[in-house]
Each structure stands twice: as structure tokens, then as C-alpha cells.
Amino acid sequence: MSESSDSKPDIHEVIKNYSTRKDVISALQDIQAAFGFVSEENAEVLSKKINTPLVEISGVATFYNMFKLKPVGKYHISLCRGTACHVQGSEDLLKFLEKKLKIKTGELTPDGMFSIEAVNCIGACAKAPAMMINEKVYGQLDEKKISQIIDILKTEALKSREEKQ
């Protein structure tokens, strides 16, 4: 993939192999992999490239929970709000998480490390209440366990930054 001087991927390079409406999901996956999310600008470029209305591409991007329409953190937290998790107190855990990270659902921490979203279900009902951070599931949560997980991730990120310097 060619990159410009500011080291961002080139959208035209990312979607060069796509040409038809049937490519929408694959192209959106590649866009998200390259940029971390699907921006409106990149969706517009795709729309023109594959001759598909932007509204159709936006419809696909908003239908599937896997697509993010704005930047997410290095650690993207999806807190389950499904029935099993709700009954086990996920609403209070979401409020705790927002307070701990000092952001609201749908926001990104100023350092870009964490983002939070509330989702309908992560398919981990037996582990309720549960959340996913990136692709890893955490279950039987309480405030103490969430706090420990966040603190560990913050420590790991700090160590990683120090090793790079």
C-alpha cells in the first residue's frame, strides 16, 4: 500500500481492486482496516469508484455493527446492553466506565487510547455482564474488575511507548 508523506494510507490504493456494488462490504472492511474507521469522505470515494449511491454504502456501513463511522481508541470497549447483561447491571457498569475514562459513550479519550460504545449483544450471555475490548471478551464484570482491566491496559500502553523511545 502506498503511503503519502504524512504516513496515511491512500484511499485510492486501498480500494483499487474493487469495481462493483457487490464489493461494498469487502471494500468497507479494507477501508476500516487501513484507516481505523469508515469516514464519510472515504465512503464518497468508494461510491464513485464502484458507481454505487452513497446512501447504499452508508446503509451497509450503519447496518453492520463491525463498521465504525468515527475514530475509535486503541482499546475500543463494547459494553453489552443485551437482556442478560442488563439484568446483571450493565447500565451501572457503563456509567462507571464513562466516569473512569472521563468520556461518554461514543467518545474517544483525548490520548486516543480508549473509546466506548454500548452494543445490543456480544453473544456472551453466560458471562453476563460482559464487554469486549477490541476482540477480547471480558465477563462476570463488576466495577473492581473493570477498573483492573483498564489499569492494566494503561500500564501496558505506557510500557509500549517507553520501549519505542
ZADO-1210 file (C-alpha; in nm, 4 decimals, padded with zeros to 6 digits):
<atoms>
<atom x="00.0000" y="00.0000" z="00.0000" code="MET" pos="1"/>
<atom x="00.1491" y="00.3336" z="-00.0967" code="SER" pos="2"/>
<atom x="00.1550" y="00.5995" z="00.1692" code="GLU" pos="3"/>
<atom x="00.1776" y="00.9751" z="00.1445" code="SER" pos="4"/>
<atom x="00.4303" y="01.1918" z="00.3252" code="SER" pos="5"/>
<atom x="00.2106" y="01.2152" z="00.6364" code="ASP" pos="6"/>
<atom x="00.2069" y="00.8330" z="00.6501" code="SER" pos="7"/>
<atom x="-00.1680" y="00.7961" z="00.5964" code="LYS" pos="8"/>
<atom x="-00.2822" y="00.5277" z="00.3544" code="PRO" pos="9"/>
<atom x="-00.4119" y="00.6383" z="00.0150" code="ASP" pos="10"/>
<atom x="-00.7840" y="00.5622" z="-00.0194" code="ILE" pos="11"/>
<atom x="-00.7475" y="00.5032" z="-00.3932" code="HIS" pos="12"/>
<atom x="-00.4789" y="00.2420" z="-00.3263" code="GLU" pos="13"/>
<atom x="-00.6926" y="00.0758" z="-00.0565" code="VAL" pos="14"/>
<atom x="-00.9929" y="00.0321" z="-00.2883" code="ILE" pos="15"/>
<atom x="-00.8104" y="-00.0188" z="-00.6193" code="LYS" pos="16"/>
<atom x="-00.9279" y="-00.3810" z="-00.6561" code="ASN" pos="17"/>
<atom x="-01.2984" y="-00.3031" z="-00.6177" code="TYR" pos="18"/>
<atom x="-01.5254" y="-00.2146" z="-00.9061" code="SER" pos="19"/>
<atom x="-01.8869" y="-00.3176" z="-00.8437" code="THR" pos="20"/>
<atom x="-02.1716" y="-00.2898" z="-00.5939" code="ARG" pos="21"/>
<atom x="-02.1068" y="-00.6471" z="-00.4755" code="LYS" pos="22"/>
<atom x="-01.7727" y="-00.5277" z="-00.3382" code="ASP" pos="23"/>
<atom x="-01.9211" y="-00.2883" z="-00.0794" code="VAL" pos="24"/>
<atom x="-01.8655" y="-00.4970" z="00.2351" code="ILE" pos="25"/>
<atom x="-01.5139" y="-00.6087" z="00.1385" code="SER" pos="26"/>
<atom x="-01.4160" y="-00.2550" z="00.0415" code="ALA" pos="27"/>
<atom x="-01.5553" y="-00.1137" z="00.3674" code="LEU" pos="28"/>
<atom x="-01.3594" y="-00.3762" z="00.5626" code="GLN" pos="29"/>
<atom x="-01.0382" y="-00.2757" z="00.3846" code="ASP" pos="30"/>
<atom x="-01.1079" y="00.0936" z="00.4405" code="ILE" pos="31"/>
<atom x="-01.1639" y="00.0337" z="00.8103" code="GLN" pos="32"/>
<atom x="-00.8506" y="-00.1815" z="00.8356" code="ALA" pos="33"/>
<atom x="-00.6432" y="00.0921" z="00.6720" code="ALA" pos="34"/>
<atom x="-00.7882" y="00.3973" z="00.8470" code="PHE" pos="35"/>
<atom x="-00.9411" y="00.2547" z="01.1676" code="GLY" pos="36"/>
<atom x="-01.2906" y="00.3657" z="01.0687" code="PHE" pos="37"/>
<atom x="-01.5019" y="00.4479" z="00.7624" code="VAL" pos="38"/>
<atom x="-01.5116" y="00.8233" z="00.7136" code="SER" pos="39"/>
<atom x="-01.7795" y="00.9918" z="00.5049" code="GLU" pos="40"/>
<atom x="-01.5087" y="01.1159" z="00.2689" code="GLU" pos="41"/>
<atom x="-01.3763" y="00.7639" z="00.2089" code="ASN" pos="42"/>
<atom x="-01.7300" y="00.6312" z="00.1625" code="ALA" pos="43"/>
<atom x="-01.7823" y="00.9006" z="-00.1032" code="GLU" pos="44"/>
<atom x="-01.4656" y="00.7960" z="-00.2868" code="VAL" pos="45"/>
<atom x="-01.5825" y="00.4336" z="-00.2777" code="LEU" pos="46"/>
<atom x="-01.9267" y="00.5376" z="-00.4029" code="SER" pos="47"/>
<atom x="-01.7753" y="00.6985" z="-00.7107" code="LYS" pos="48"/>
<atom x="-01.5248" y="00.4177" z="-00.7694" code="LYS" pos="49"/>
<atom x="-01.7842" y="00.1389" z="-00.7734" code="ILE" pos="50"/>
<atom x="-02.0677" y="00.3510" z="-00.9145" code="ASN" pos="51"/>
<atom x="-02.2957" y="00.2851" z="-00.6172" code="THR" pos="52"/>
<atom x="-02.5077" y="00.5525" z="-00.4437" code="PRO" pos="53"/>
<atom x="-02.3533" y="00.6858" z="-00.1225" code="LEU" pos="54"/>
<atom x="-02.6825" y="00.6206" z="00.0584" code="VAL" pos="55"/>
<atom x="-02.6472" y="00.2491" z="-00.0196" code="GLU" pos="56"/>
<atom x="-02.2890" y="00.2381" z="00.1074" code="ILE" pos="57"/>
<atom x="-02.3900" y="00.4323" z="00.4189" code="SER" pos="58"/>
<atom x="-02.6773" y="00.1900" z="00.4701" code="GLY" pos="59"/>
<atom x="-02.4388" y="-00.1052" z="00.4734" code="VAL" pos="60"/>
<atom x="-02.1889" y="00.0745" z="00.6981" code="ALA" pos="61"/>
<atom x="-02.4568" y="00.1660" z="00.9528" code="THR" pos="62"/>
<atom x="-02.6350" y="-00.1711" z="00.9412" code="PHE" pos="63"/>
<atom x="-02.3333" y="-00.3777" z="01.0443" code="TYR" pos="64"/>
<atom x="-02.2038" y="-00.3141" z="01.3957" code="ASN" pos="65"/>
<atom x="-01.8495" y="-00.4038" z="01.2863" code="MET" pos="66"/>
<atom x="-01.8123" y="-00.0782" z="01.0930" code="PHE" pos="67"/>
<atom x="-01.7076" y="00.2295" z="01.2867" code="LYS" pos="68"/>
<atom x="-01.8021" y="00.5673" z="01.1384" code="LEU" pos="69"/>
<atom x="-01.5676" y="00.7754" z="01.3500" code="LYS" pos="70"/>
<atom x="-01.2256" y="00.7126" z="01.5031" code="PRO" pos="71"/>
<atom x="-01.2059" y="00.4629" z="01.7873" code="VAL" pos="72"/>
<atom x="-00.9427" y="00.4180" z="02.0534" code="GLY" pos="73"/>
<atom x="-00.6521" y="00.1778" z="02.0531" code="LYS" pos="74"/>
<atom x="-00.8717" y="-00.0071" z="02.3015" code="TYR" pos="75"/>
<atom x="-01.2307" y="00.0032" z="02.1773" code="HIS" pos="76"/>
<atom x="-01.4710" y="-00.1064" z="02.4508" code="ILE" pos="77"/>
<atom x="-01.8074" y="-00.2541" z="02.3526" code="SER" pos="78"/>
<atom x="-02.0179" y="-00.2901" z="02.6651" code="LEU" pos="79"/>
<atom x="-02.3068" y="-00.5307" z="02.6213" code="CYS" pos="80"/>
<atom x="-02.6540" y="-00.3948" z="02.6949" code="ARG" pos="81"/>
<atom x="-02.8425" y="-00.7109" z="02.5997" code="GLY" pos="82"/>
<atom x="-03.1061" y="-00.8574" z="02.8288" code="THR" pos="83"/>
<atom x="-02.8775" y="-01.0886" z="03.0296" code="ALA" pos="84"/>
<atom x="-02.6206" y="-00.8134" z="03.0813" code="CYS" pos="85"/>
<atom x="-02.8867" y="-00.5521" z="03.1574" code="HIS" pos="86"/>
<atom x="-03.0384" y="-00.7724" z="03.4281" code="VAL" pos="87"/>
<atom x="-02.6889" y="-00.8136" z="03.5753" code="GLN" pos="88"/>
<atom x="-02.6337" y="-00.4361" z="03.5992" code="GLY" pos="89"/>
<atom x="-02.4608" y="-00.3346" z="03.2767" code="SER" pos="90"/>
<atom x="-02.6225" y="00.0104" z="03.2839" code="GLU" pos="91"/>
<atom x="-02.4441" y="00.0953" z="03.6084" code="ASP" pos="92"/>
<atom x="-02.1205" y="-00.0525" z="03.4728" code="LEU" pos="93"/>
<atom x="-02.1472" y="00.1676" z="03.1651" code="LEU" pos="94"/>
<atom x="-02.1825" y="00.4745" z="03.3891" code="LYS" pos="95"/>
<atom x="-01.8813" y="00.3584" z="03.5905" code="PHE" pos="96"/>
<atom x="-01.6751" y="00.3088" z="03.2747" code="LEU" pos="97"/>
<atom x="-01.7653" y="00.6564" z="03.1494" code="GLU" pos="98"/>
<atom x="-01.6637" y="00.8054" z="03.4847" code="LYS" pos="99"/>
<atom x="-01.3369" y="00.6095" z="03.4995" code="LYS" pos="100"/>
<atom x="-01.2336" y="00.7105" z="03.1469" code="LEU" pos="101"/>
<atom x="-01.3859" y="01.0607" z="03.1740" code="LYS" pos="102"/>
<atom x="-01.5710" y="01.0206" z="02.8422" code="ILE" pos="103"/>
<atom x="-01.9258" y="00.9448" z="02.7353" code="LYS" pos="104"/>
<atom x="-02.0408" y="00.6541" z="02.5227" code="THR" pos="105"/>
<atom x="-01.9444" y="00.7213" z="02.1627" code="GLY" pos="106"/>
<atom x="-01.6438" y="00.9328" z="02.2588" code="GLU" pos="107"/>
<atom x="-01.2684" y="00.8870" z="02.2420" code="LEU" pos="108"/>
<atom x="-01.0256" y="00.9729" z="02.5230" code="THR" pos="109"/>
<atom x="-00.8051" y="01.2741" z="02.4398" code="PRO" pos="110"/>
<atom x="-00.4972" y="01.0495" z="02.4165" code="ASP" pos="111"/>
<atom x="-00.6734" y="00.8191" z="02.1668" code="GLY" pos="112"/>
<atom x="-00.6340" y="00.5175" z="02.3937" code="MET" pos="113"/>
<atom x="-00.9961" y="00.4331" z="02.4777" code="PHE" pos="114"/>
<atom x="-01.3391" y="00.4598" z="02.3217" code="SER" pos="115"/>
<atom x="-01.6691" y="00.3235" z="02.4481" code="ILE" pos="116"/>
<atom x="-01.9833" y="00.2024" z="02.2780" code="GLU" pos="117"/>
<atom x="-02.2917" y="00.0328" z="02.4153" code="ALA" pos="118"/>
<atom x="-02.3997" y="-00.2592" z="02.1972" code="VAL" pos="119"/>
<atom x="-02.7119" y="-00.4721" z="02.1875" code="ASN" pos="120"/>
<atom x="-02.5353" y="-00.8049" z="02.2331" code="CYS" pos="121"/>
<atom x="-02.1859" y="-00.9516" z="02.2140" code="ILE" pos="122"/>
<atom x="-02.3040" y="-01.3118" z="02.2386" code="GLY" pos="123"/>
<atom x="-02.1543" y="-01.3760" z="02.5814" code="ALA" pos="124"/>
<atom x="-02.4751" y="-01.4106" z="02.7821" code="CYS" pos="125"/>
<atom x="-02.3315" y="-01.6847" z="03.0050" code="ALA" pos="126"/>
<atom x="-02.0632" y="-01.4360" z="03.1144" code="LYS" pos="127"/>
<atom x="-02.3054" y="-01.1501" z="03.1877" code="ALA" pos="128"/>
<atom x="-02.2402" y="-00.8717" z="03.2449" code="PRO" pos="129"/>
<atom x="-01.9801" y="-00.8646" z="02.9684" code="ALA" pos="130"/>
<atom x="-01.7810" y="-00.6371" z="02.7423" code="MET" pos="131"/>
<atom x="-01.5373" y="-00.6691" z="02.4576" code="MET" pos="132"/>
<atom x="-01.2178" y="-00.4721" z="02.4244" code="ILE" pos="133"/>
<atom x="-01.1207" y="-00.4976" z="02.0613" code="ASN" pos="134"/>
<atom x="-01.1782" y="-00.8701" z="02.0000" code="GLU" pos="135"/>
<atom x="-01.1349" y="-00.9991" z="02.3565" code="LYS" pos="136"/>
<atom x="-01.4379" y="-01.0781" z="02.5749" code="VAL" pos="137"/>
<atom x="-01.4383" y="-00.9988" z="02.9463" code="TYR" pos="138"/>
<atom x="-01.7175" y="-01.1396" z="03.1621" code="GLY" pos="139"/>
<atom x="-01.8696" y="-01.1529" z="03.5101" code="GLN" pos="140"/>
<atom x="-01.7819" y="-00.7860" z="03.5375" code="LEU" pos="141"/>
<atom x="-01.8096" y="-00.5544" z="03.8325" code="ASP" pos="142"/>
<atom x="-01.6593" y="-00.2104" z="03.8922" code="GLU" pos="143"/>
<atom x="-01.3440" y="-00.3530" z="04.0518" code="LYS" pos="144"/>
<atom x="-01.2780" y="-00.5912" z="03.7624" code="LYS" pos="145"/>
<atom x="-01.3356" y="-00.3177" z="03.5016" code="ILE" pos="146"/>
<atom x="-01.1029" y="-00.0840" z="03.6895" code="SER" pos="147"/>
<atom x="-00.8301" y="-00.3506" z="03.6994" code="GLN" pos="148"/>
<atom x="-00.8664" y="-00.4233" z="03.3256" code="ILE" pos="149"/>
<atom x="-00.8418" y="-00.0543" z="03.2337" code="ILE" pos="150"/>
<atom x="-00.5437" y="-00.0005" z="03.4643" code="ASP" pos="151"/>
<atom x="-00.3600" y="-00.2995" z="03.3119" code="ILE" pos="152"/>
<atom x="-00.4220" y="-00.1703" z="02.9593" code="LEU" pos="153"/>
<atom x="-00.2992" y="00.1780" z="03.0568" code="LYS" pos="154"/>
<atom x="00.0175" y="00.0278" z="03.2086" code="THR" pos="155"/>
<atom x="00.0817" y="-00.1890" z="02.9006" code="GLU" pos="156"/>
<atom x="00.0376" y="00.1112" z="02.6710" code="ALA" pos="157"/>
<atom x="00.2789" y="00.3186" z="02.8801" code="LEU" pos="158"/>
<atom x="00.5412" y="00.0419" z="02.8745" code="LYS" pos="159"/>
<atom x="00.4988" y="00.0065" z="02.4990" code="SER" pos="160"/>
<atom x="00.5517" y="00.3818" z="02.4471" code="ARG" pos="161"/>
<atom x="00.8620" y="00.3773" z="02.6666" code="GLU" pos="162"/>
<atom x="01.0091" y="00.0818" z="02.4743" code="GLU" pos="163"/>
<atom x="00.9643" y="00.2656" z="02.1453" code="LYS" pos="164"/>
<atom x="01.1626" y="00.5658" z="02.2717" code="GLN" pos="165"/>
</atoms>
